């Protein structure tokens, strides 16, 4: 599969750039290696994908379908990478949290500017208090408390 992908990428680049030489430069390969990739791909498929002459290349009918199919796949792969790379900045919504005043001033507040820079689409609702909040009633996502907690027996 790895070898097929290399050949397909060479083919797509030849078509996109309009020449074997330009494709080779973009891919960091020799012109002859790109040519070998295309010949092997055509041999494996048992069809001609490109019509070549000394000045031009053109897609055959089969080559056009092959190009369209794999260009669509290449675009989907590129989009998947882009989504993954941007995942951190796509976090959005409202984050509700609270902590004691002392803890918040010492540990939380110094981190908030960088946190907000990393997640610009995330809105924060932060409150200082020492009460034992009911996370559900108060609609809190996180509550930080210090000290010994009372044991609850159910």
N, C-alpha and C positions, 0 to 999 in steps of 0.2 A: 504494500500500500504506500509506503514512504516513497519508493521509486516512482510510482504512478503520480503521486502528488507533485513531485519535482517536475515531471514531464508536463503535467497539466499546467502548473504555474509558468513554465517556460512557454507553453502554447498561448496561454492567456496574455502573457507579456508581449509576445511577438505580435499578436493581434492588436493589443492596446497601443503599442508604440509604433506599429506599422513597419517594423523592420527587425531582422535578426540581430543586426549590429546594435541598434538601440536597446533591444531587449537584453542582449548580453551585457551591455554596460550597466543597465539598471539592476540586473540580477547578480552582477559581479562574476559572470562566467565568460568563457571564451565563446566567440561566435560559433565555432565548430561544435562546442558542447551543446549549445542551444539547438543547433541543427540536428545533432544526434538525438537529443530528447524528442524533437518533433518527429523525426523519422521512426524512432522506436515506438512512439505513441501511435502513429499511423499504422505501423506494422502490427502492433498488438491489437488494434481495432480492425485491421484489414480494410481500411478505407483511407482516402486522401482527405485531409482536413483543410489543406491550403493549396491554392494554385500559385505557383511561383514562376517568375521570370527574372531577368537580370535587374529590373527596376522596381517591380511591384510584387506584392503578395495579395491574394484575395481569398476569402473563405469559400469553400465549396458549400453546397447545400447541407451536407452532413456536418461540415465544420461549423457552419452557422448555428445549427441546433446544439452541437457539442459546446460551442463557446457560450451560447445563451444559458444553457443548463449550469455549466460550471462557473460562469460569472455570477449567477444568482447565488450559488453556494458560497463563492468567495465573499460576496457582499454580506451574506448571513453570518459568516465566520467573523468578518470585520466588525459587524454590529454587535455580536456576542462579546468580542474582546472589548469594544468601546463601553458597552453596558457594564461589564465587570470592572473596568478601570474607573468608571465614574460612580460606582456603587456607593462609595463613601460620601460623595457630594450629593447623591440623590436621596439621602435620608431626609425625610420631611415629616412635618406634623408638629404636635405639641408634646413636650416632655415636661411632666409635672413632678417636682421633687421638693423635699424639704430636709433640713438638718438643724441641729442646734446652732445657735448663733456663733458660739466659739469655734466649732468645727468648720462651719461654713466660711467664716472670715479667714481662718488659717489655711484650710485645704481646698475649699471649693472655689471661692471667689478668684484666687490667683489663676485658676485653670480656665475660667469661663471665656476670656477673650480668645484664646487659641481654639477652644472647643467650638465657639461660635464661628470662627474663621473656617474651621474644617467642615462644619455642617451648617452652611448658610441658610438652608431651607428649613432647619429645625428651629422651632420657637420654644423658648424656655419659660417656665413658670416656677419660680423658686421662692420658697418661703422659709423664714427662720422661726422655729419654735421648738419647745422642749416637750410638748405633750406627746403622748403615745397615740399617734394618728391611726385611724382606721383607714387603711389604704383604699379600700373600696368606697367607703362613704365620702372620703375627702377627694376621691378620684386622683390619687397619687400613683405615680409609676415607681417611685423610690422614696424611702424615708430612712434617714440615717440618725440613729440615737446612740448616745454613749452612756455607759454605766451598767448597773445590774438590773436585769429585767425581772419582774415578778413572775413567779411560776403560775401558769394557768392550768388548772385541772379540769378536764372535761368529763 
